[in-house]
Amino acid sequence: MSADAKHYDVIRKPLITEKTTMASENGAVVFEVAIDANKPMIKEAVEAVFGVKVKAVNTTITKGKVKRFRGQLGTRKDVKKAYVTLEEGNTIDVSTGL
């Protein structure tokens, strides 16, 4: 497994919502990341994949909701989000795709 593959395992996908769009105005980008990823791993992965300098990483874990699937109770997966604040002058355009 190459180093790039490891970084892509940490970063799952960018999240684009109203809240993340407002955060992007302040130089932050939001990604869904692996549930076991820690802040140094996320910082290293974003810097390697996108070629930018990361200032800070904040994370949140959203617990999966209990929902009904075909009448049976089931639980959605827990999701970890990383709010990555970039250094001045660095940008990532997540709306165009990789």
VMD Tcl script that draws the C-alpha trace (Angstrom):
set ca {
  {0.00 0.00 0.00}
  {1.48 3.35 -1.04}
  {1.54 6.44 1.14}
  {-1.14 8.06 -1.06}
  {-3.53 5.15 -0.52}
  {-3.08 5.56 3.23}
  {-4.00 9.25 2.98}
  {-7.11 8.48 0.93}
  {-8.18 5.98 3.62}
  {-8.06 8.79 6.20}
  {-9.99 11.34 4.11}
  {-13.28 9.87 2.93}
  {-14.99 12.79 1.15}
  {-15.53 16.54 1.40}
  {-18.80 17.63 2.98}
  {-20.77 20.38 1.26}
  {-23.65 21.81 3.31}
  {-24.83 25.30 4.23}
  {-22.80 25.15 7.44}
  {-19.60 24.00 5.73}
  {-20.01 26.66 3.03}
  {-20.14 29.32 5.76}
  {-17.02 27.77 7.35}
  {-15.20 27.91 4.01}
  {-15.57 31.70 4.00}
  {-13.26 31.69 7.05}
  {-10.63 29.47 5.39}
  {-11.91 26.14 6.71}
  {-12.73 23.00 4.71}
  {-14.80 20.13 6.10}
  {-14.11 16.46 5.33}
  {-15.66 13.20 6.39}
  {-12.77 11.17 7.79}
  {-12.18 7.66 9.10}
  {-13.64 7.17 12.57}
  {-10.25 6.08 13.98}
  {-8.26 8.94 12.41}
  {-6.62 11.40 14.81}
  {-5.78 15.07 14.24}
  {-2.09 14.61 13.25}
  {-3.08 11.89 10.73}
  {-5.75 14.17 9.23}
  {-3.34 17.11 9.01}
  {-0.67 14.98 7.28}
  {-3.21 13.52 4.83}
  {-4.69 16.89 3.81}
  {-1.23 18.44 3.36}
  {-0.05 15.48 1.26}
  {-3.14 15.10 -0.94}
  {-3.92 18.78 -1.59}
  {-0.46 20.36 -1.21}
  {-1.56 23.03 1.28}
  {-0.42 24.12 4.75}
  {-2.85 23.27 7.56}
  {-3.18 25.65 10.50}
  {-5.57 23.64 12.72}
  {-7.80 20.57 12.74}
  {-11.00 20.31 14.78}
  {-13.02 17.09 14.82}
  {-16.56 16.08 15.74}
  {-18.22 12.67 15.90}
  {-21.89 12.57 14.91}
  {-23.61 9.54 16.39}
  {-25.66 7.47 13.95}
  {-29.43 7.86 14.15}
  {-31.74 4.96 14.93}
  {-33.93 4.44 11.87}
  {-36.35 1.81 10.60}
  {-35.21 -0.28 7.64}
  {-38.08 -2.37 6.19}
  {-39.81 -2.33 9.57}
  {-36.68 -3.42 11.45}
  {-34.85 -1.06 13.78}
  {-31.36 -0.28 12.56}
  {-28.64 2.27 13.29}
  {-26.81 4.47 10.83}
  {-23.03 4.59 11.06}
  {-21.25 7.11 13.29}
  {-19.56 9.81 11.19}
  {-16.42 11.73 12.06}
  {-16.02 15.21 10.53}
  {-12.79 17.21 10.40}
  {-12.91 20.99 10.19}
  {-9.52 21.80 8.62}
  {-8.41 25.42 8.93}
  {-5.85 26.39 6.29}
  {-2.96 28.85 6.57}
  {-3.41 32.28 4.96}
  {-3.22 32.12 1.17}
  {-4.01 28.38 0.93}
  {-7.29 27.20 -0.61}
  {-8.93 23.92 -1.57}
  {-11.77 24.03 -4.11}
  {-13.92 21.03 -3.15}
  {-16.80 21.93 -5.47}
  {-14.90 20.90 -8.64}
  {-13.88 17.39 -7.52}
  {-10.41 15.84 -7.38}
}
mol new
graphics top color blue
foreach p $ca { graphics top sphere $p radius 0.5 }
foreach p [lrange $ca 0 end-1] q [lrange $ca 1 end] { graphics top cylinder $p $q radius 0.2 }
display resetview
